[in-house]
Amino acid sequence: MAATLRLTNPLAFLSHPPTSSLRFRGSKSIGTEIASSFRTVKMAAIAGSDPETTSSSSRVIDSHLHVWASPQEAVNYPYFPGQEPTLTGDVNFLLKNMEEARVDGALIVQPINHKFDHSLVTSVLRKYPSKFVGCCLANPAEDGSGIKELENLVLESNYRAVRFNPYLWPPGQKMTNAVGKAMFSKAGELRVPVGFMCMKGLHLHIAEIEELCTEFPKTTVLLDHAGFCRVPE
């Protein structure tokens, strides 16, 4: 579940985003910037949604959520085979819940339901440019087409971050292969952070992340889904 932050000047780039040094496996400190929030927002303070504590210049932003097509929209925005959603998650449902919860905007992360087809999320970003920004999903196709796709999404469609999911790489390959390094480098060039989603455990991929950060220190890194809660039996 995404945290809700109270932010000022939302959806604007930071000139100097909050950073820190990251130490992997008790080894050397890497000078890679670790953003505590995306470059798209400037954090003022964490607070509740009580309107009495909200100044006229602040907005409540959800830092991580997904949308996918409704069954009717899926005619034009088909689901990836085998990833058909079982819950409602279309933008109208999202807007209704945001209004009820007094949430003003959000970062929409490309959902696995549409995999590398960003057309649905892109349509939402274009329809509500002052309310949403996007985080695209890195496509590690062996032909390298994902590198140009990343560039186009950032420059043309209001995506401000990119997610690396190691389980989408071709079998037997790592995020440190030639395509992965090219996309990671391109993200730094475009000044968008890379969010790593290591659902099976960060320790399984920390060496890959360390290698990428060492080789491309100008690329900002986010570790999303860094911890999970065990459900009581």
Backbone hydrogen bonds, N-H to C=O, Kabsch-Sander energy under -0.5 kcal/mol:
donor,donor_aa,acceptor,acceptor_aa,energy
5,L,3,A,-0.6
5,L,61,I,-2.1
6,R,45,A,-0.8
7,L,5,L,-0.6
7,L,59,R,-2.6
8,T,42,K,-1.6
9,N,57,S,-1.0
12,A,9,N,-0.8
12,A,40,T,-1.0
14,L,39,R,-1.1
22,L,30,I,-1.2
24,F,22,L,-0.5
24,F,28,K,-0.8
27,S,24,F,-3.1
30,I,22,L,-2.3
33,E,217,P,-0.6
34,I,20,S,-0.8
35,A,33,E,-0.6
35,A,221,V,-0.8
36,S,18,P,-0.7
41,V,38,F,-1.6
42,K,8,T,-0.8
43,M,41,V,-0.5
44,A,6,R,-1.0
45,A,6,R,-1.5
47,A,45,A,-0.6
53,T,50,D,-1.9
54,T,51,P,-1.0
55,S,53,T,-0.6
58,S,55,S,-1.6
59,R,7,L,-2.7
61,I,5,L,-2.3
61,I,59,R,-0.6
62,D,105,G,-2.5
63,S,3,A,-1.8
63,S,61,I,-0.5
65,L,107,L,-1.6
68,W,89,G,-2.2
74,A,70,S,-2.0
75,V,72,Q,-1.2
76,N,73,E,-1.6
77,Y,73,E,-2.4
80,F,113,N,-3.5
83,Q,80,F,-2.7
94,L,90,D,-2.0
95,L,91,V,-2.9
96,K,92,N,-1.9
97,N,93,F,-2.0
98,M,94,L,-2.7
99,E,95,L,-2.2
100,E,96,K,-2.0
101,A,97,N,-2.1
102,R,98,M,-0.6
102,R,99,E,-0.7
103,V,98,M,-2.8
104,D,60,V,-2.2
105,G,60,V,-1.5
106,A,131,K,-2.0
107,L,62,D,-2.1
108,I,106,A,-0.6
108,I,133,V,-2.9
109,V,65,L,-3.2
109,V,107,L,-0.6
110,Q,135,C,-2.9
114,H,111,P,-1.3
117,D,114,H,-2.6
118,H,116,F,-1.1
122,T,118,H,-2.8
123,S,119,S,-1.9
124,V,120,L,-1.6
125,L,121,V,-2.5
126,R,122,T,-2.2
127,K,123,S,-1.5
128,Y,124,V,-2.1
131,K,128,Y,-1.3
132,F,128,Y,-2.2
133,V,106,A,-1.6
134,G,158,N,-2.1
135,C,108,I,-2.5
136,C,161,A,-2.2
138,A,136,C,-0.5
138,A,163,R,-2.8
144,G,141,A,-2.1
147,I,144,G,-1.5
148,K,144,G,-0.7
149,E,145,S,-1.9
150,L,146,G,-2.2
151,E,147,I,-1.8
152,N,148,K,-2.5
153,L,149,E,-2.4
154,V,150,L,-2.1
155,L,151,E,-2.5
156,E,152,N,-2.4
157,S,153,L,-1.5
159,Y,153,L,-1.2
160,R,134,G,-3.3
161,A,134,G,-0.8
162,V,193,P,-2.1
163,R,136,C,-3.2
164,F,195,G,-3.1
165,N,163,R,-0.6
168,L,165,N,-2.2
169,W,166,P,-1.0
173,Q,170,P,-2.3
177,N,174,K,-1.8
181,K,177,N,-2.6
182,A,178,A,-2.0
183,M,179,V,-2.4
184,F,180,G,-2.4
185,S,181,K,-2.5
186,K,182,A,-2.2
187,A,183,M,-2.3
188,G,184,F,-1.5
189,E,185,S,-2.1
190,L,186,K,-2.4
191,R,187,A,-0.7
191,R,188,G,-0.7
192,V,187,A,-2.4
194,V,220,T,-2.6
195,G,162,V,-2.8
195,G,193,P,-0.5
196,F,194,V,-0.6
196,F,222,L,-2.6
197,M,164,F,-2.3
197,M,195,G,-0.5
198,C,196,F,-0.6
198,C,224,D,-0.5
199,M,197,M,-1.0
201,G,198,C,-1.8
204,L,201,G,-1.1
205,H,202,L,-1.7
206,I,202,L,-0.9
209,I,205,H,-2.2
210,E,206,I,-2.6
211,E,207,A,-2.1
212,L,208,E,-2.3
213,C,209,I,-2.6
214,T,210,E,-2.3
215,E,211,E,-2.2
216,F,212,L,-2.3
219,T,216,F,-1.7
220,T,218,K,-0.5
221,V,33,E,-2.3
222,L,194,V,-3.0
224,D,196,F,-1.0
224,D,222,L,-0.8
